[in-house]
Amino acid sequence: MRRIWSGLLAGAAGTSALNMVTYLDMAGRARPASSTPERSVGRLAETLHVDLGDEQTASNRRAGLGPLLGYATGLGAAALYAVAGPRRAPVWAATGLLAALAMAGSDAPMTLLKVSDPRQWSAADWASDIVPHLAYGLVAAAALHRLQHRD
């Protein structure tokens, strides 16, 4: 149970880092927020036959649930890594593994739900996805390392 809690805490720290890097990118390049989390919620609700309410209510629910999918992915990826990942991986290796796990956890469902197709992404699109996930991986790995190797 301690590993799960360590993973959840590390995932929360990593998710905060991912969000900060994303917001810095948005501010620096003056780009809008991605609509893929909200579209993912909409497609998931359709697939599962879940009624989100009338259009205004559904829009508000998608806006709230979209970011929560990101938090669930970030916390879940680090918790999974804490339980099933290598025990003695150096921080640099854990960074890459955690970043890849979080990217797969967010990009695979979007692809399966036909919200996005990574094969069509530009280099800027890939950078907008990879760089924040690397920040996630680094912060989550460092936090997990510290939590698992306390003096």
NUVEXGU-88577 format. One record per residue (C-alpha): residue number from 1; residue in three letters; x negated, y, z. Coordinates in Angstrom, 1 decimal, padded with zeros to 4 digits. Each point is the difference from the previous one (the first is absolute). Layout:
N
n = NUM&res = Ala&c1 = X&c2 = Y&c3 = Z
...
//
This chain:
151
n = 1&res = Met&c1 = 000.0&c2 = 000.0&c3 = 000.0
n = 2&res = Arg&c1 = -002.9&c2 = 002.3&c3 = 000.7
n = 3&res = Arg&c1 = -001.2&c2 = -000.3&c3 = -003.6
n = 4&res = Ile&c1 = 003.4&c2 = 000.9&c3 = -001.3
n = 5&res = Trp&c1 = 000.1&c2 = 003.2&c3 = 002.2
n = 6&res = Ser&c1 = -003.5&c2 = 000.9&c3 = -001.0
n = 7&res = Gly&c1 = 001.0&c2 = -000.4&c3 = -003.7
n = 8&res = Leu&c1 = 003.1&c2 = 002.1&c3 = 000.5
n = 9&res = Leu&c1 = -002.0&c2 = 002.8&c3 = 001.6
n = 10&res = Ala&c1 = -002.7&c2 = -000.2&c3 = -002.6
n = 11&res = Gly&c1 = 002.7&c2 = 000.0&c3 = -002.7
n = 12&res = Ala&c1 = 001.6&c2 = 003.1&c3 = 001.5
n = 13&res = Ala&c1 = -003.3&c2 = 001.8&c3 = -000.1
n = 14&res = Gly&c1 = -000.7&c2 = -001.1&c3 = -003.5
n = 15&res = Thr&c1 = 003.4&c2 = 001.0&c3 = -001.2
n = 16&res = Ser&c1 = -000.5&c2 = 003.5&c3 = 001.5
n = 17&res = Ala&c1 = -003.3&c2 = 000.2&c3 = -001.9
n = 18&res = Leu&c1 = 001.7&c2 = -001.1&c3 = -003.3
n = 19&res = Asn&c1 = 002.7&c2 = 002.6&c3 = 000.4
n = 20&res = Met&c1 = -002.5&c2 = 002.8&c3 = 000.8
n = 21&res = Val&c1 = -002.1&c2 = -000.8&c3 = -003.1
n = 22&res = Thr&c1 = 003.2&c2 = -000.2&c3 = -002.1
n = 23&res = Tyr&c1 = 001.2&c2 = 003.4&c3 = 001.3
n = 24&res = Leu&c1 = -003.4&c2 = 001.5&c3 = -000.7
n = 25&res = Asp&c1 = 000.1&c2 = -001.3&c3 = -003.5
n = 26&res = Met&c1 = 003.5&c2 = 001.4&c3 = -000.5
n = 27&res = Ala&c1 = -001.1&c2 = 003.4&c3 = 001.3
n = 28&res = Gly&c1 = -003.3&c2 = 000.0&c3 = -001.9
n = 29&res = Arg&c1 = 001.4&c2 = -001.0&c3 = -003.4
n = 30&res = Ala&c1 = 003.4&c2 = 001.6&c3 = 000.7
n = 31&res = Arg&c1 = 001.7&c2 = -003.2&c3 = -000.9
n = 32&res = Pro&c1 = 003.5&c2 = -001.0&c3 = 001.3
n = 33&res = Ala&c1 = 000.6&c2 = -002.9&c3 = 002.4
n = 34&res = Ser&c1 = 000.5&c2 = -003.4&c3 = -001.5
n = 35&res = Ser&c1 = 003.5&c2 = -001.1&c3 = -000.6
n = 36&res = Thr&c1 = -001.0&c2 = -003.7&c3 = 000.0
n = 37&res = Pro&c1 = 000.8&c2 = -000.7&c3 = 003.7
n = 38&res = Glu&c1 = 003.5&c2 = 001.3&c3 = -000.4
n = 39&res = Arg&c1 = 000.5&c2 = -001.8&c3 = -003.3
n = 40&res = Ser&c1 = -001.3&c2 = -003.2&c3 = 001.6
n = 41&res = Val&c1 = 002.6&c2 = 000.3&c3 = 002.8
n = 42&res = Gly&c1 = 002.7&c2 = 000.5&c3 = -002.7
n = 43&res = Arg&c1 = -001.1&c2 = -003.0&c3 = -002.0
n = 44&res = Leu&c1 = -000.3&c2 = -002.1&c3 = 003.1
n = 45&res = Ala&c1 = 003.5&c2 = 000.9&c3 = 001.1
n = 46&res = Glu&c1 = 001.3&c2 = -000.8&c3 = -003.4
n = 47&res = Thr&c1 = -001.8&c2 = -003.4&c3 = -000.1
n = 48&res = Leu&c1 = 001.3&c2 = -000.9&c3 = 003.5
n = 49&res = His&c1 = 003.5&c2 = 001.4&c3 = -000.7
n = 50&res = Val&c1 = -000.2&c2 = 002.5&c3 = 002.9
n = 51&res = Asp&c1 = 002.2&c2 = 003.0&c3 = -000.3
n = 52&res = Leu&c1 = -001.8&c2 = 003.2&c3 = 001.1
n = 53&res = Gly&c1 = 003.2&c2 = 002.1&c3 = -000.1
n = 54&res = Asp&c1 = 001.2&c2 = 002.8&c3 = -002.3
n = 55&res = Glu&c1 = -002.6&c2 = 001.7&c3 = -002.1
n = 56&res = Gln&c1 = -000.9&c2 = 002.7&c3 = 002.6
n = 57&res = Thr&c1 = -000.2&c2 = -002.6&c3 = 002.8
n = 58&res = Ala&c1 = -002.0&c2 = -002.4&c3 = -002.2
n = 59&res = Ser&c1 = -002.4&c2 = 002.8&c3 = -001.0
n = 60&res = Asn&c1 = -000.6&c2 = 000.9&c3 = 003.7
n = 61&res = Arg&c1 = -000.5&c2 = -003.7&c3 = 000.9
n = 62&res = Arg&c1 = -002.5&c2 = -000.6&c3 = -002.8
n = 63&res = Ala&c1 = -001.9&c2 = 003.2&c3 = 001.1
n = 64&res = Gly&c1 = -000.2&c2 = -001.4&c3 = 003.6
n = 65&res = Leu&c1 = -000.6&c2 = -003.7&c3 = -000.9
n = 66&res = Gly&c1 = -002.6&c2 = 000.6&c3 = -002.7
n = 67&res = Pro&c1 = -002.7&c2 = 001.3&c3 = 002.4
n = 68&res = Leu&c1 = 000.9&c2 = -002.7&c3 = 002.5
n = 69&res = Leu&c1 = -000.9&c2 = -002.6&c3 = -002.6
n = 70&res = Gly&c1 = -003.5&c2 = 001.5&c3 = -000.1
n = 71&res = Tyr&c1 = -000.3&c2 = -000.1&c3 = 003.8
n = 72&res = Ala&c1 = 001.2&c2 = -003.6&c3 = 000.0
n = 73&res = Thr&c1 = -002.6&c2 = -000.9&c3 = -002.7
n = 74&res = Gly&c1 = -002.8&c2 = 001.8&c3 = 001.9
n = 75&res = Leu&c1 = 000.8&c2 = -001.6&c3 = 003.4
n = 76&res = Gly&c1 = 000.7&c2 = -003.4&c3 = -001.5
n = 77&res = Ala&c1 = -003.2&c2 = -000.1&c3 = -002.1
n = 78&res = Ala&c1 = -002.2&c2 = 000.8&c3 = 003.0
n = 79&res = Ala&c1 = 001.9&c2 = -002.4&c3 = 002.3
n = 80&res = Leu&c1 = -000.3&c2 = -002.8&c3 = -002.5
n = 81&res = Tyr&c1 = -003.8&c2 = 000.7&c3 = -000.4
n = 82&res = Ala&c1 = -000.4&c2 = 000.1&c3 = 003.8
n = 83&res = Val&c1 = 001.6&c2 = -003.4&c3 = 000.3
n = 84&res = Ala&c1 = -001.2&c2 = -001.8&c3 = -003.1
n = 85&res = Gly&c1 = -003.0&c2 = 002.0&c3 = -001.3
n = 86&res = Pro&c1 = -003.7&c2 = -000.7&c3 = 000.7
n = 87&res = Arg&c1 = -001.0&c2 = 000.6&c3 = 003.6
n = 88&res = Arg&c1 = -003.5&c2 = 001.4&c3 = -000.5
n = 89&res = Ala&c1 = 000.2&c2 = 001.9&c3 = -003.2
n = 90&res = Pro&c1 = -002.0&c2 = 003.2&c3 = -000.1
n = 91&res = Val&c1 = 002.1&c2 = 003.2&c3 = -000.1
n = 92&res = Trp&c1 = -001.0&c2 = 000.6&c3 = -003.7
n = 93&res = Ala&c1 = 001.4&c2 = -003.5&c3 = -001.0
n = 94&res = Ala&c1 = 003.1&c2 = 000.4&c3 = 002.2
n = 95&res = Thr&c1 = 000.6&c2 = 003.4&c3 = -001.7
n = 96&res = Gly&c1 = 000.2&c2 = -001.6&c3 = -003.4
n = 97&res = Leu&c1 = 002.1&c2 = -002.9&c3 = 001.1
n = 98&res = Leu&c1 = 002.5&c2 = 002.2&c3 = 001.9
n = 99&res = Ala&c1 = 000.2&c2 = 002.4&c3 = -002.9
n = 100&res = Ala&c1 = 000.6&c2 = -002.8&c3 = -002.5
n = 101&res = Leu&c1 = 002.6&c2 = -001.6&c3 = 002.3
n = 102&res = Ala&c1 = 001.9&c2 = 003.3&c3 = 000.5
n = 103&res = Met&c1 = -000.2&c2 = 000.8&c3 = -003.7
n = 104&res = Ala&c1 = 001.4&c2 = -003.5&c3 = -000.9
n = 105&res = Gly&c1 = 002.7&c2 = 000.5&c3 = 002.7
n = 106&res = Ser&c1 = 001.2&c2 = 003.2&c3 = -001.6
n = 107&res = Asp&c1 = -000.7&c2 = -000.5&c3 = -003.7
n = 108&res = Ala&c1 = 001.2&c2 = -003.6&c3 = -000.4
n = 109&res = Pro&c1 = 003.6&c2 = 000.7&c3 = 001.2
n = 110&res = Met&c1 = 000.2&c2 = 003.1&c3 = -002.2
n = 111&res = Thr&c1 = -001.1&c2 = -002.0&c3 = -003.0
n = 112&res = Leu&c1 = 002.3&c2 = -002.9&c3 = 000.8
n = 113&res = Leu&c1 = 002.9&c2 = 002.4&c3 = 000.5
n = 114&res = Lys&c1 = -000.9&c2 = 001.7&c3 = -003.4
n = 115&res = Val&c1 = -000.4&c2 = 003.3&c3 = 001.7
n = 116&res = Ser&c1 = -003.5&c2 = 000.5&c3 = -001.3
n = 117&res = Asp&c1 = -002.3&c2 = -001.8&c3 = -002.4
n = 118&res = Pro&c1 = -003.7&c2 = 000.3&c3 = 001.0
n = 119&res = Arg&c1 = -001.0&c2 = -001.1&c3 = -003.6
n = 120&res = Gln&c1 = 001.3&c2 = 003.4&c3 = -001.1
n = 121&res = Trp&c1 = -001.7&c2 = 002.1&c3 = 002.6
n = 122&res = Ser&c1 = -002.6&c2 = 002.7&c3 = -001.0
n = 123&res = Ala&c1 = -003.4&c2 = 000.3&c3 = 001.7
n = 124&res = Ala&c1 = 001.5&c2 = 002.8&c3 = 002.1
n = 125&res = Asp&c1 = 002.9&c2 = -002.2&c3 = 001.0
n = 126&res = Trp&c1 = -002.5&c2 = -002.7&c3 = 001.1
n = 127&res = Ala&c1 = -002.1&c2 = 002.5&c3 = 001.9
n = 128&res = Ser&c1 = 003.1&c2 = 001.2&c3 = 001.8
n = 129&res = Asp&c1 = 000.7&c2 = -003.6&c3 = 001.1
n = 130&res = Ile&c1 = -003.6&c2 = -001.2&c3 = 000.7
n = 131&res = Val&c1 = -001.4&c2 = 002.9&c3 = 001.9
n = 132&res = Pro&c1 = 002.7&c2 = 000.2&c3 = 002.7
n = 133&res = His&c1 = -000.1&c2 = -003.8&c3 = 000.4
n = 134&res = Leu&c1 = -003.8&c2 = 000.2&c3 = 000.5
n = 135&res = Ala&c1 = 000.6&c2 = 002.6&c3 = 002.7
n = 136&res = Tyr&c1 = 002.6&c2 = -002.3&c3 = 001.5
n = 137&res = Gly&c1 = -002.4&c2 = -002.9&c3 = -000.1
n = 138&res = Leu&c1 = -002.9&c2 = 001.9&c3 = 001.5
n = 139&res = Val&c1 = 002.0&c2 = 001.4&c3 = 003.0
n = 140&res = Ala&c1 = 001.9&c2 = -003.2&c3 = 000.6
n = 141&res = Ala&c1 = -003.3&c2 = -002.0&c3 = -000.1
n = 142&res = Ala&c1 = -001.8&c2 = 002.3&c3 = 002.3
n = 143&res = Ala&c1 = 003.0&c2 = 000.1&c3 = 002.5
n = 144&res = Leu&c1 = 000.3&c2 = -003.8&c3 = -000.1
n = 145&res = His&c1 = -003.7&c2 = -000.5&c3 = 000.5
n = 146&res = Arg&c1 = 000.1&c2 = 002.3&c3 = 003.0
n = 147&res = Leu&c1 = 003.1&c2 = -001.7&c3 = 001.5
n = 148&res = Gln&c1 = -001.4&c2 = -003.4&c3 = -000.5
n = 149&res = His&c1 = -003.5&c2 = 000.8&c3 = 001.2
n = 150&res = Arg&c1 = 000.6&c2 = 002.0&c3 = 003.1
n = 151&res = Asp&c1 = -002.7&c2 = 000.2&c3 = 002.6
//
